[in-house]
C-alpha cells in the first residue's frame, strides 16, 4: 500500500475507512498494551493476588484509553462532517446567487426577443387584416366590373364594332388575370402562415386527386401521364406537398400544351434521409441562366398572351417546400423540356415497384 493510500485512510471520514483505521489502531494499541503490561506486571508482582489486582487496574486503564481514542475519532468525524456541511451550504448559496444572476441576464437578453415577438404578433394581425382586405375589398370592384362586362357582352355586344368588342374581351381577360394574381398572392401568404403537420402521405391518392382537376385539359391535348413512384408513402406536411405538386403539374401542362406529343412524368424516391419528388415535361423548356428568376414572385419568362398565368406558381412551390426544410430546383433546356425537383426531410417511407 502506497503512502497516498495510507494518508487517505488516515484523513478520510468515509465509514469504511474510519472502521479500518479504528481496527488497525485497536490492534496496535491493544497488542502493545498486552505485551508491555503483562511483562511489566510479571516483573513487579510477587504473588497471584497482586497480579490479579494489577490486571484489573490494567483493564480499566485500557478501557479509558480506548474510550478517549473513540471520543477523539468521533469528534474528528463530527468536525469533518460539519466542515463539509458548511462548504455545501456555501456552495448552495453561491449556486443560488449564480442562478439569480443568470436568470437576470437571460431576462435582460431575451427582453428584445420578447419585444420582437410582440411586434411580430402585431405584424401577423396586420397581415391577417390586409389579407382580409385583399380578398374582399379589392375583389369587390373586380366583381362589379366583371358583372357589367357580362351585361355588355350579353345585351349590347351587337351595338359594338369590332374594336369595341375586342376592348370588351380585353377587359374581361384583364379581370381574369387580376383575379388570378390576387388568388396567387393569397395562396402565397396562406401557405406561409399555415402550421406544419407531419402526417403520412399517400402519393398515389394525392397525384390522382390533382390529375382529376386537369382531366379535361389532359384529354384535350392528349397528354401521356407517366408515374415513377419508387416510394408510395412518405411523411411530411400534406398541404405543402399537395400545393407544390399541383402547381408543378399545372406548370408542366401549360408549357407542354403546344408540343406534338406532350408527356408528363411524375416520380418519387428516397434519397438517404430525404424524399425527392420530380415532375418532368417535354415542353418548351427555358435557359438555365434564368433558373433563379423563375422562382421569384410575379416572375415570368413568357408573355401573358402566349402562356397565361399569375407568375406566382413557382414562388408558391418554393415557399411550400422551404418551410418544410427542403429545397426546389429545376433542370431544363430550351425546346427539350423541364424537370422540377422537390427534396425535403422524410422520417419514414415504404417502397414499392414503379407504377406506370
HUSULKA-V63811 format. One record per residue. RES is the residue in one letter. SS is DSSP state (~ for helix, > for strand, _ for the rest). NEAR is the number of other ideal C-beta (glycine too) atoms within 8 Angstrom. Layout:
res: [RES & RES]
ss: [SS & SS]
near: [NEAR & NEAR]
This chain:
res: [X & X & X & X & X & X & X & X & X & X & X & X & X & X & X & X & X & X & X & X & X & X & X & X & X & X & X & X & X & X & X & X & X & X & X & X & X & X & X & X & X & X & X & X & X & X & X & X & X & X & X & X & X & X & X & X & X & X & X & X & X & X & X & X & X & X & X & X & X & X & X & X & X & X & X & X & X & X & X & X & X & X & X & X & X & X & X & X & X & X & X & X & X & X & X & X & X & X & X & X & X & X & X & X & X & X & X & X & X & X & X & X & X & X & X & X & X & X & X & X & X & X & X & X & X & X & X & X & X & X & X & X & X & X & X & X & X & X & X & X & X & X & X & X & X & X & X & X & X & X & X & X & X & X & X & X & X & X & X & X & X & X & X & X & X & X & X & X & X & X & X & X & X & X & X & X & X & X & X & X & X & X & X & X & X & X & X & X & X & X & X & X & X & X & X & X & X & X & X & X & X & X & X & X & X & X & X & X & X & X & X & X & X & X & X & X & X & X & X & X & X & X & X & X & X & X & X & X & X & X & X & X & X & X & X & X & X & X & X & X & X & X & X & X & X & X & X & X & X & X & X & X & X & X & X & X & X & X & X & X & X & X & X & X & X & X & X & X & X & X & X & X & X & X & X & X & X & X & X & X & X & X & X & X & X & X & X & X & X & X & X & X & X & X & X & X & X & X & X & X & X & X & X & X & X & X & X & X & X & X & X & X & X & X & X & X & X & X & X & X & X & X & X & X & X & X & X & X & X & X & X & X & X & X & X & X & X & X & X & X & X & X & X & X & X & X & X & X & X & X & X & X & X & X & X & X]
ss: [_ & _ & ~ & ~ & ~ & ~ & ~ & ~ & ~ & ~ & ~ & _ & _ & _ & ~ & ~ & ~ & ~ & ~ & ~ & ~ & ~ & ~ & ~ & ~ & ~ & ~ & ~ & ~ & ~ & ~ & ~ & ~ & ~ & ~ & ~ & ~ & ~ & ~ & ~ & ~ & ~ & ~ & ~ & _ & _ & _ & ~ & ~ & ~ & ~ & ~ & ~ & ~ & ~ & ~ & ~ & ~ & ~ & ~ & ~ & ~ & ~ & ~ & ~ & ~ & ~ & ~ & ~ & ~ & ~ & ~ & ~ & ~ & ~ & ~ & ~ & ~ & ~ & ~ & ~ & ~ & ~ & ~ & ~ & ~ & ~ & ~ & ~ & ~ & ~ & ~ & ~ & ~ & ~ & ~ & ~ & ~ & ~ & ~ & ~ & ~ & ~ & ~ & ~ & ~ & ~ & ~ & ~ & ~ & ~ & ~ & ~ & ~ & ~ & ~ & ~ & ~ & ~ & ~ & ~ & ~ & ~ & ~ & ~ & ~ & ~ & ~ & ~ & ~ & ~ & ~ & ~ & ~ & ~ & ~ & ~ & ~ & ~ & ~ & ~ & ~ & ~ & ~ & ~ & ~ & ~ & ~ & ~ & ~ & ~ & ~ & ~ & ~ & ~ & ~ & ~ & ~ & ~ & _ & _ & ~ & ~ & ~ & ~ & ~ & ~ & ~ & ~ & ~ & ~ & ~ & ~ & ~ & ~ & ~ & ~ & ~ & ~ & ~ & ~ & ~ & ~ & ~ & ~ & ~ & ~ & ~ & ~ & ~ & ~ & ~ & ~ & _ & _ & _ & _ & > & > & > & > & > & ~ & ~ & ~ & ~ & ~ & ~ & ~ & ~ & ~ & ~ & ~ & _ & ~ & ~ & ~ & ~ & ~ & ~ & ~ & _ & _ & > & > & > & > & > & > & _ & > & > & > & > & > & > & > & ~ & ~ & ~ & ~ & ~ & ~ & ~ & ~ & ~ & ~ & ~ & ~ & ~ & ~ & ~ & ~ & ~ & ~ & _ & _ & _ & _ & _ & _ & _ & > & > & > & > & > & > & > & > & > & _ & _ & > & > & > & > & > & > & > & > & _ & _ & _ & _ & _ & _ & ~ & ~ & ~ & _ & _ & ~ & ~ & ~ & _ & _ & _ & _ & _ & _ & _ & _ & _ & _ & _ & _ & _ & _ & _ & _ & _ & ~ & ~ & ~ & ~ & ~ & ~ & ~ & ~ & ~ & ~ & _ & _ & _ & _ & > & > & > & > & > & > & > & _ & _ & _ & > & > & > & > & > & > & > & > & > & _ & _ & _ & _ & > & > & _ & _ & _ & _ & _]
near: [3 & 5 & 5 & 6 & 8 & 9 & 8 & 9 & 10 & 7 & 5 & 8 & 9 & 6 & 5 & 6 & 11 & 12 & 8 & 9 & 11 & 10 & 8 & 8 & 9 & 9 & 8 & 8 & 11 & 9 & 8 & 8 & 11 & 8 & 8 & 8 & 9 & 8 & 8 & 8 & 12 & 8 & 5 & 7 & 8 & 3 & 6 & 5 & 6 & 10 & 11 & 8 & 8 & 11 & 9 & 8 & 8 & 11 & 8 & 8 & 8 & 10 & 8 & 8 & 10 & 10 & 8 & 8 & 10 & 9 & 8 & 8 & 11 & 8 & 8 & 9 & 10 & 8 & 8 & 9 & 9 & 8 & 8 & 9 & 8 & 8 & 8 & 8 & 8 & 8 & 8 & 8 & 8 & 8 & 8 & 8 & 8 & 8 & 8 & 8 & 8 & 8 & 8 & 8 & 8 & 8 & 8 & 7 & 8 & 8 & 8 & 7 & 8 & 8 & 8 & 8 & 8 & 8 & 8 & 8 & 8 & 8 & 8 & 9 & 8 & 8 & 10 & 8 & 8 & 8 & 11 & 8 & 9 & 12 & 9 & 8 & 6 & 10 & 11 & 8 & 7 & 12 & 8 & 8 & 10 & 10 & 8 & 8 & 12 & 8 & 9 & 11 & 9 & 7 & 5 & 9 & 10 & 4 & 4 & 10 & 5 & 5 & 7 & 8 & 10 & 8 & 8 & 13 & 8 & 8 & 10 & 11 & 8 & 8 & 12 & 8 & 11 & 9 & 10 & 11 & 12 & 13 & 9 & 13 & 10 & 11 & 11 & 13 & 10 & 9 & 14 & 8 & 7 & 7 & 3 & 8 & 7 & 7 & 8 & 6 & 11 & 8 & 13 & 10 & 7 & 13 & 12 & 8 & 9 & 12 & 11 & 7 & 7 & 11 & 8 & 6 & 10 & 12 & 7 & 6 & 9 & 7 & 11 & 8 & 9 & 9 & 12 & 11 & 14 & 10 & 14 & 11 & 10 & 12 & 11 & 14 & 11 & 10 & 9 & 14 & 16 & 11 & 13 & 15 & 15 & 10 & 12 & 13 & 14 & 10 & 12 & 15 & 16 & 11 & 12 & 16 & 10 & 4 & 9 & 3 & 7 & 15 & 10 & 16 & 12 & 16 & 11 & 14 & 8 & 11 & 7 & 4 & 4 & 11 & 15 & 11 & 14 & 12 & 14 & 13 & 15 & 10 & 13 & 9 & 11 & 11 & 6 & 8 & 4 & 9 & 10 & 6 & 8 & 11 & 10 & 8 & 7 & 9 & 11 & 9 & 7 & 5 & 6 & 8 & 4 & 5 & 9 & 7 & 9 & 10 & 11 & 13 & 13 & 11 & 14 & 15 & 16 & 10 & 11 & 13 & 15 & 10 & 11 & 13 & 6 & 11 & 7 & 14 & 7 & 10 & 7 & 13 & 7 & 8 & 5 & 7 & 11 & 13 & 11 & 14 & 11 & 15 & 12 & 12 & 10 & 12 & 5 & 5 & 10 & 7 & 7 & 8 & 3 & 7 & 9 & 5]
